[in-house]
């Protein structure tokens, strides 16, 4: 049974935000429209839940759908279409992925690539006590397929880019995001290998 401690997930989120050099959760008492830490955590958790509950198994899932849903969060945060790309390898309509970019201030500095796969190992309902594609919190744990490997990380990457955009954060290095399919089923498609060519051409 896949699970992850709730506090581990929360701490991982905080670490990744700090590592991104953005002070993203500043609450100003009495100021309308400001976001509190609770607001940020609730939004992250909603993104995480949406991703976990999107079936991305090879047999019945859809990585392209998962990528499209994550792109919607970035689009809503203000990323232009020119900085987002859903890629779908020929012959693999449900094994697509997402490329996104936050432009840095130094075009000569090497970009940072945040990479995560969104596909998961097969999960038969009869083998699970709980529905493997319904995120359930119980006793301080999250239960579902992909909670730790590795949709938590993928959701963190997406949430970081959303927060950076909202704050107007301008990194020195360009930050690129790649969500891919095929890590758990390398006999079908190597999504990370496929996107290597594509991300080089993304501005």
C-alpha positions in Angstrom: 0.0 0.0 0.0 1.5 3.4 -1.0 1.4 6.0 1.7 3.1 9.2 2.8 3.1 10.9 6.1 1.1 14.1 6.0 3.8 16.0 7.9 6.5 14.8 5.5 4.5 16.1 2.6 4.0 19.5 4.3 7.6 19.8 5.2 8.7 18.8 1.7 6.5 21.6 0.3 8.1 24.1 2.7 11.6 23.0 1.8 11.0 23.3 -1.9 9.5 26.7 -1.6 12.5 27.9 0.5 14.9 26.3 -2.0 13.1 28.3 -4.7 14.2 31.5 -3.0 10.7 32.9 -2.8 8.9 33.9 0.4 5.6 32.8 -0.8 3.3 32.6 2.2 3.2 36.1 3.8 0.1 36.8 5.8 -0.8 40.5 6.4 -3.4 40.9 9.1 -6.4 42.9 8.0 -5.3 43.2 4.4 -7.9 42.0 2.0 -6.8 39.6 -0.7 -3.5 38.4 0.9 -2.8 34.7 1.1 -2.1 33.0 4.4 0.0 29.9 4.9 -3.3 28.0 5.3 -4.5 29.3 2.0 -1.3 28.2 0.3 -1.4 24.7 1.9 -5.1 24.2 0.9 -4.3 25.1 -2.7 -1.3 22.8 -2.8 -3.3 20.0 -1.3 -6.1 20.5 -3.9 -3.5 20.3 -6.7 -2.0 17.2 -5.1 -5.4 15.5 -4.7 -6.3 16.3 -8.3 -3.1 14.7 -9.6 -3.3 11.6 -7.4 -6.9 11.0 -8.3 -6.1 11.2 -12.0 -5.5 7.6 -13.0 -2.2 7.4 -14.9 -1.7 3.7 -15.1 -0.7 2.3 -18.5 -3.7 0.0 -18.8 -6.5 2.4 -18.1 -5.0 5.8 -17.2 -4.1 9.0 -19.0 -0.9 10.9 -18.4 -1.9 13.4 -21.1 -5.0 14.3 -19.0 -2.9 14.7 -15.9 -0.5 17.0 -17.8 -3.4 19.0 -19.2 -4.8 19.5 -15.7 -1.5 20.6 -14.3 -1.1 23.1 -17.2 -4.5 24.6 -16.3 -3.1 25.6 -12.9 -0.1 27.3 -14.5 -2.3 29.0 -17.1 -4.6 30.3 -14.3 -1.6 31.7 -12.6 -0.7 33.8 -15.7 1.7 31.7 -17.7 1.2 32.4 -21.4 0.6 29.7 -23.9 4.0 30.3 -25.4 5.6 29.1 -22.1 3.4 25.9 -21.8 3.5 22.9 -24.0 1.6 19.6 -23.8 3.6 17.1 -25.8 2.0 13.8 -27.0 4.4 11.3 -28.5 3.3 9.7 -31.8 1.3 6.6 -31.2 1.0 7.3 -27.5 -2.0 9.6 -27.1 -2.4 8.9 -23.4 1.3 9.1 -22.5 1.9 12.8 -23.0 3.5 15.2 -20.7 3.9 18.9 -19.8 6.7 21.3 -20.4 6.6 24.8 -18.8 9.1 27.6 -18.3 9.6 30.6 -16.0 12.1 32.8 -17.7 15.2 33.9 -15.8 16.9 37.3 -15.9 20.2 36.0 -17.2 19.8 34.4 -20.7 23.4 33.1 -20.4 22.8 31.2 -17.2 22.1 27.5 -17.5 18.5 26.6 -16.8 17.2 24.5 -13.9 15.1 21.6 -14.9 12.4 20.3 -12.4 11.6 16.8 -13.6 8.9 14.4 -12.3 7.0 11.5 -13.8 3.3 11.3 -13.3 2.6 7.7 -14.4 2.1 5.1 -11.7 2.3 1.4 -11.2 -0.9 -0.6 -12.0 -3.4 -0.7 -9.1 -6.3 -3.2 -9.1 -9.2 -2.2 -6.9 -9.6 -5.8 -5.5 -6.0 -5.6 -4.2 -6.5 -2.5 -2.2 -8.4 -1.9 1.1 -9.3 1.6 -0.2 -9.9 2.9 -3.7 -6.4 3.4 -5.1 -7.4 6.5 -7.0 -9.2 8.3 -4.2 -6.9 10.3 -1.9 -7.7 9.4 1.7 -6.2 10.9 4.8 -6.2 8.5 7.8 -4.2 8.5 11.0 -1.7 11.0 9.7 -1.1 9.2 6.5 -2.2 9.7 2.9 -3.4 6.6 1.1 -3.7 6.2 -2.7 -1.6 5.1 -5.7 1.2 7.6 -6.4 1.0 9.5 -3.2 4.7 9.4 -2.8 6.1 8.0 -6.1 5.9 10.5 -7.3 2.9 12.7 -7.5 3.8 14.6 -4.3 6.9 15.9 -6.0 5.1 16.7 -9.3 2.5 18.7 -7.4 5.2 20.5 -5.5 6.9 21.6 -8.7 3.6 22.9 -10.2 2.8 24.7 -7.0 6.2 26.3 -6.8 5.8 27.7 -10.4 2.3 29.0 -9.5 3.7 30.8 -6.4 6.7 32.2 -8.2 4.4 33.7 -10.9 2.0 35.2 -8.3 4.8 36.9 -6.5 6.5 38.2 -9.5 9.6 36.3 -8.6 12.4 36.7 -11.2 15.0 34.0 -10.9 18.5 34.5 -12.4 18.3 31.1 -14.1 15.4 30.1 -16.2 13.3 27.4 -14.5 11.9 24.6 -16.6 9.3 22.0 -15.5 8.9 18.7 -17.2 6.2 16.2 -16.2 6.6 13.0 -18.1 5.1 9.5 -18.5 6.7 6.2 -18.9 9.0 5.9 -15.8 7.0 2.9 -14.4 6.5 1.3 -17.9 9.7 1.8 -19.7 8.9 -1.0 -22.1 6.1 1.2 -23.5 7.5 4.7 -23.7 10.4 6.7 -22.2 8.8 10.0 -21.6 11.8 11.6 -20.1 13.9 10.7 -23.1 11.2 12.0 -25.4 11.0 15.4 -23.8 14.8 16.0 -23.8 14.6 17.1 -27.4 11.5 19.2 -26.9 12.6 21.1 -23.8 15.7 22.3 -25.5 13.5 24.2 -28.0 11.2 25.7 -25.4 12.2 29.4 -25.0 
